[in-house]
Amino acid sequence: MPSFSQPSFQERTQMAAKAKQAALKKLKAKPELTEAEREERKAAAAAREEAAAKKREEKRLAFEKEKAERQARKEEKAAAEAEAKAAAEAASAKPKLSEEEKKAARDARYAARKERKKKKKR
């Protein structure tokens, strides 16, 4: 039974050259495109490019529409927050007292404190 022998360097280079020649022969055997086929392929490529451009444009318009909607929602939210804040400030704002009213309130507190101290001593 013959044993397997490793191909030598020369044998490997010859096999590679034959494979290369076979690939070149196969490539050259391919028929060239006719003018009509070329034009057809160009038209198909142009149609694909046009469809892709249309799709990109639709996507861009949808994105801009979404962006405008987000901005509008953001502005509405900010306006609602400002309105709520103004309403809260108006509700929590104490009425401004004049100097005489402040003095009268202070005197009333002082008199009440004096009364409590008198009741405590009794």
Distance bins in CASP14 RR format, pairs under 12 A and 6 or more apart:
PFRMAT RR
TARGET T0000
AUTHOR 0000-0000-0000
RMODE 2
METHOD distances of the structure
MODEL  1
5 11 0 0 0 0 1 0 0 0 0 0 0
6 12 0 0 0 0 1 0 0 0 0 0 0
7 13 0 0 0 0 1 0 0 0 0 0 0
7 14 0 0 0 0 1 0 0 0 0 0 0
7 15 1 0 0 1 0 0 0 0 0 0 0
7 16 0 0 0 0 0 1 0 0 0 0 0
8 14 0 0 0 0 1 0 0 0 0 0 0
8 15 0 0 0 0 0 1 0 0 0 0 0
9 15 0 0 0 0 0 1 0 0 0 0 0
9 16 0 0 0 0 0 1 0 0 0 0 0
10 16 0 0 0 0 0 1 0 0 0 0 0
10 17 0 0 0 0 0 1 0 0 0 0 0
11 17 0 0 0 0 0 1 0 0 0 0 0
11 18 0 0 0 0 0 1 0 0 0 0 0
12 18 0 0 0 0 0 1 0 0 0 0 0
12 19 0 0 0 0 0 1 0 0 0 0 0
13 19 0 0 0 0 0 1 0 0 0 0 0
13 20 0 0 0 0 0 1 0 0 0 0 0
14 20 0 0 0 0 0 1 0 0 0 0 0
14 21 0 0 0 0 0 1 0 0 0 0 0
15 21 0 0 0 0 0 1 0 0 0 0 0
15 22 0 0 0 0 0 1 0 0 0 0 0
16 22 0 0 0 0 0 1 0 0 0 0 0
16 23 0 0 0 0 0 1 0 0 0 0 0
17 23 0 0 0 0 0 1 0 0 0 0 0
17 24 0 0 0 0 0 1 0 0 0 0 0
18 24 0 0 0 0 0 1 0 0 0 0 0
18 25 0 0 0 0 0 1 0 0 0 0 0
19 25 0 0 0 0 0 1 0 0 0 0 0
19 26 0 0 0 0 0 1 0 0 0 0 0
20 26 0 0 0 0 0 1 0 0 0 0 0
20 27 0 0 0 0 0 1 0 0 0 0 0
21 27 0 0 0 0 0 1 0 0 0 0 0
21 28 0 0 0 0 0 1 0 0 0 0 0
22 28 0 0 0 0 0 1 0 0 0 0 0
22 29 0 0 0 0 0 1 0 0 0 0 0
23 29 0 0 0 0 0 1 0 0 0 0 0
23 30 0 0 0 0 0 1 0 0 0 0 0
24 30 0 0 0 0 0 1 0 0 0 0 0
31 37 0 0 0 0 1 0 0 0 0 0 0
32 38 0 0 0 0 1 0 0 0 0 0 0
33 39 0 0 0 0 1 0 0 0 0 0 0
33 40 0 0 0 0 1 0 0 0 0 0 0
33 41 1 0 0 1 0 0 0 0 0 0 0
33 42 0 0 0 0 0 1 0 0 0 0 0
34 40 0 0 0 0 1 0 0 0 0 0 0
34 41 0 0 0 0 0 1 0 0 0 0 0
35 41 0 0 0 0 0 1 0 0 0 0 0
35 42 0 0 0 0 0 1 0 0 0 0 0
36 42 0 0 0 0 0 1 0 0 0 0 0
36 43 0 0 0 0 0 1 0 0 0 0 0
37 43 0 0 0 0 0 1 0 0 0 0 0
37 44 0 0 0 0 0 1 0 0 0 0 0
38 44 0 0 0 0 0 1 0 0 0 0 0
38 45 0 0 0 0 0 1 0 0 0 0 0
39 45 0 0 0 0 0 1 0 0 0 0 0
39 46 0 0 0 0 0 1 0 0 0 0 0
40 46 0 0 0 0 0 1 0 0 0 0 0
40 47 0 0 0 0 0 1 0 0 0 0 0
41 47 0 0 0 0 0 1 0 0 0 0 0
41 48 0 0 0 0 0 1 0 0 0 0 0
42 48 0 0 0 0 0 1 0 0 0 0 0
42 49 0 0 0 0 0 1 0 0 0 0 0
43 49 0 0 0 0 0 1 0 0 0 0 0
43 50 0 0 0 0 0 1 0 0 0 0 0
44 50 0 0 0 0 0 1 0 0 0 0 0
44 51 0 0 0 0 0 1 0 0 0 0 0
45 51 0 0 0 0 0 1 0 0 0 0 0
45 52 0 0 0 0 0 1 0 0 0 0 0
46 52 0 0 0 0 0 1 0 0 0 0 0
46 53 0 0 0 0 0 1 0 0 0 0 0
47 53 0 0 0 0 0 1 0 0 0 0 0
47 54 0 0 0 0 0 1 0 0 0 0 0
48 54 0 0 0 0 0 1 0 0 0 0 0
48 55 0 0 0 0 0 1 0 0 0 0 0
49 55 0 0 0 0 0 1 0 0 0 0 0
49 56 0 0 0 0 0 1 0 0 0 0 0
50 56 0 0 0 0 0 1 0 0 0 0 0
50 57 0 0 0 0 0 1 0 0 0 0 0
51 57 0 0 0 0 0 1 0 0 0 0 0
51 58 0 0 0 0 0 1 0 0 0 0 0
52 58 0 0 0 0 0 1 0 0 0 0 0
52 59 0 0 0 0 0 1 0 0 0 0 0
53 59 0 0 0 0 0 1 0 0 0 0 0
53 60 0 0 0 0 0 1 0 0 0 0 0
54 60 0 0 0 0 0 1 0 0 0 0 0
54 61 0 0 0 0 0 1 0 0 0 0 0
55 61 0 0 0 0 0 1 0 0 0 0 0
55 62 0 0 0 0 0 1 0 0 0 0 0
56 62 0 0 0 0 0 1 0 0 0 0 0
56 63 0 0 0 0 0 1 0 0 0 0 0
57 63 0 0 0 0 0 1 0 0 0 0 0
57 64 0 0 0 0 0 1 0 0 0 0 0
58 64 0 0 0 0 0 1 0 0 0 0 0
58 65 0 0 0 0 0 1 0 0 0 0 0
59 65 0 0 0 0 0 1 0 0 0 0 0
59 66 0 0 0 0 0 1 0 0 0 0 0
60 66 0 0 0 0 0 1 0 0 0 0 0
60 67 0 0 0 0 0 1 0 0 0 0 0
61 67 0 0 0 0 0 1 0 0 0 0 0
61 68 0 0 0 0 0 1 0 0 0 0 0
62 68 0 0 0 0 0 1 0 0 0 0 0
62 69 0 0 0 0 0 1 0 0 0 0 0
63 69 0 0 0 0 0 1 0 0 0 0 0
63 70 0 0 0 0 0 1 0 0 0 0 0
64 70 0 0 0 0 0 1 0 0 0 0 0
64 71 0 0 0 0 0 1 0 0 0 0 0
65 71 0 0 0 0 0 1 0 0 0 0 0
65 72 0 0 0 0 0 1 0 0 0 0 0
66 72 0 0 0 0 0 1 0 0 0 0 0
66 73 0 0 0 0 0 1 0 0 0 0 0
67 73 0 0 0 0 0 1 0 0 0 0 0
67 74 0 0 0 0 0 1 0 0 0 0 0
68 74 0 0 0 0 0 1 0 0 0 0 0
68 75 0 0 0 0 0 1 0 0 0 0 0
69 75 0 0 0 0 0 1 0 0 0 0 0
69 76 0 0 0 0 0 1 0 0 0 0 0
70 76 0 0 0 0 0 1 0 0 0 0 0
70 77 0 0 0 0 0 1 0 0 0 0 0
71 77 0 0 0 0 0 1 0 0 0 0 0
71 78 0 0 0 0 0 1 0 0 0 0 0
72 78 0 0 0 0 0 1 0 0 0 0 0
72 79 0 0 0 0 0 1 0 0 0 0 0
73 79 0 0 0 0 0 1 0 0 0 0 0
73 80 0 0 0 0 0 1 0 0 0 0 0
74 80 0 0 0 0 0 1 0 0 0 0 0
74 81 0 0 0 0 0 1 0 0 0 0 0
75 81 0 0 0 0 0 1 0 0 0 0 0
75 82 0 0 0 0 0 1 0 0 0 0 0
76 82 0 0 0 0 0 1 0 0 0 0 0
76 83 0 0 0 0 0 1 0 0 0 0 0
77 83 0 0 0 0 0 1 0 0 0 0 0
77 84 0 0 0 0 0 1 0 0 0 0 0
78 84 0 0 0 0 0 1 0 0 0 0 0
78 85 0 0 0 0 0 1 0 0 0 0 0
79 85 0 0 0 0 0 1 0 0 0 0 0
79 86 0 0 0 0 0 1 0 0 0 0 0
80 86 0 0 0 0 0 1 0 0 0 0 0
80 87 0 0 0 0 0 1 0 0 0 0 0
81 87 0 0 0 0 0 1 0 0 0 0 0
81 88 0 0 0 0 0 1 0 0 0 0 0
82 88 0 0 0 0 0 1 0 0 0 0 0
82 89 0 0 0 0 0 1 0 0 0 0 0
83 89 0 0 0 0 0 1 0 0 0 0 0
83 90 0 0 0 0 0 1 0 0 0 0 0
84 90 0 0 0 0 0 1 0 0 0 0 0
84 91 0 0 0 0 0 1 0 0 0 0 0
85 91 0 0 0 0 0 1 0 0 0 0 0
85 92 0 0 0 0 0 1 0 0 0 0 0
86 92 0 0 0 0 0 1 0 0 0 0 0
86 93 0 0 0 0 0 1 0 0 0 0 0
87 93 0 0 0 0 0 1 0 0 0 0 0
94 101 0 0 0 0 0 1 0 0 0 0 0
94 102 0 0 0 0 0 1 0 0 0 0 0
94 105 0 0 0 0 0 1 0 0 0 0 0
95 101 0 0 0 0 1 0 0 0 0 0 0
95 102 0 0 0 0 0 1 0 0 0 0 0
96 102 0 0 0 0 1 0 0 0 0 0 0
97 103 0 0 0 0 1 0 0 0 0 0 0
97 104 0 0 0 0 1 0 0 0 0 0 0
97 105 1 0 0 1 0 0 0 0 0 0 0
97 106 0 0 0 0 0 1 0 0 0 0 0
98 104 0 0 0 0 1 0 0 0 0 0 0
98 105 0 0 0 0 0 1 0 0 0 0 0
99 105 0 0 0 0 0 1 0 0 0 0 0
99 106 0 0 0 0 0 1 0 0 0 0 0
100 106 0 0 0 0 0 1 0 0 0 0 0
100 107 0 0 0 0 0 1 0 0 0 0 0
101 107 0 0 0 0 0 1 0 0 0 0 0
101 108 0 0 0 0 0 1 0 0 0 0 0
102 108 0 0 0 0 0 1 0 0 0 0 0
102 109 0 0 0 0 0 1 0 0 0 0 0
103 109 0 0 0 0 0 1 0 0 0 0 0
103 110 0 0 0 0 0 1 0 0 0 0 0
104 110 0 0 0 0 0 1 0 0 0 0 0
104 111 0 0 0 0 0 1 0 0 0 0 0
105 111 0 0 0 0 0 1 0 0 0 0 0
105 112 0 0 0 0 0 1 0 0 0 0 0
106 112 0 0 0 0 0 1 0 0 0 0 0
106 113 0 0 0 0 0 1 0 0 0 0 0
107 113 0 0 0 0 0 1 0 0 0 0 0
107 114 0 0 0 0 0 1 0 0 0 0 0
108 114 0 0 0 0 0 1 0 0 0 0 0
108 115 0 0 0 0 0 1 0 0 0 0 0
109 115 0 0 0 0 0 1 0 0 0 0 0
109 116 0 0 0 0 0 1 0 0 0 0 0
110 116 0 0 0 0 0 1 0 0 0 0 0
110 117 0 0 0 0 0 1 0 0 0 0 0
111 117 0 0 0 0 0 1 0 0 0 0 0
111 118 0 0 0 0 0 1 0 0 0 0 0
112 118 0 0 0 0 0 1 0 0 0 0 0
112 119 0 0 0 0 0 1 0 0 0 0 0
113 119 0 0 0 0 0 1 0 0 0 0 0
113 120 0 0 0 0 0 1 0 0 0 0 0
114 120 0 0 0 0 0 1 0 0 0 0 0
114 121 0 0 0 0 0 1 0 0 0 0 0
115 121 0 0 0 0 0 1 0 0 0 0 0
115 122 0 0 0 0 0 1 0 0 0 0 0
116 122 0 0 0 0 0 1 0 0 0 0 0
END
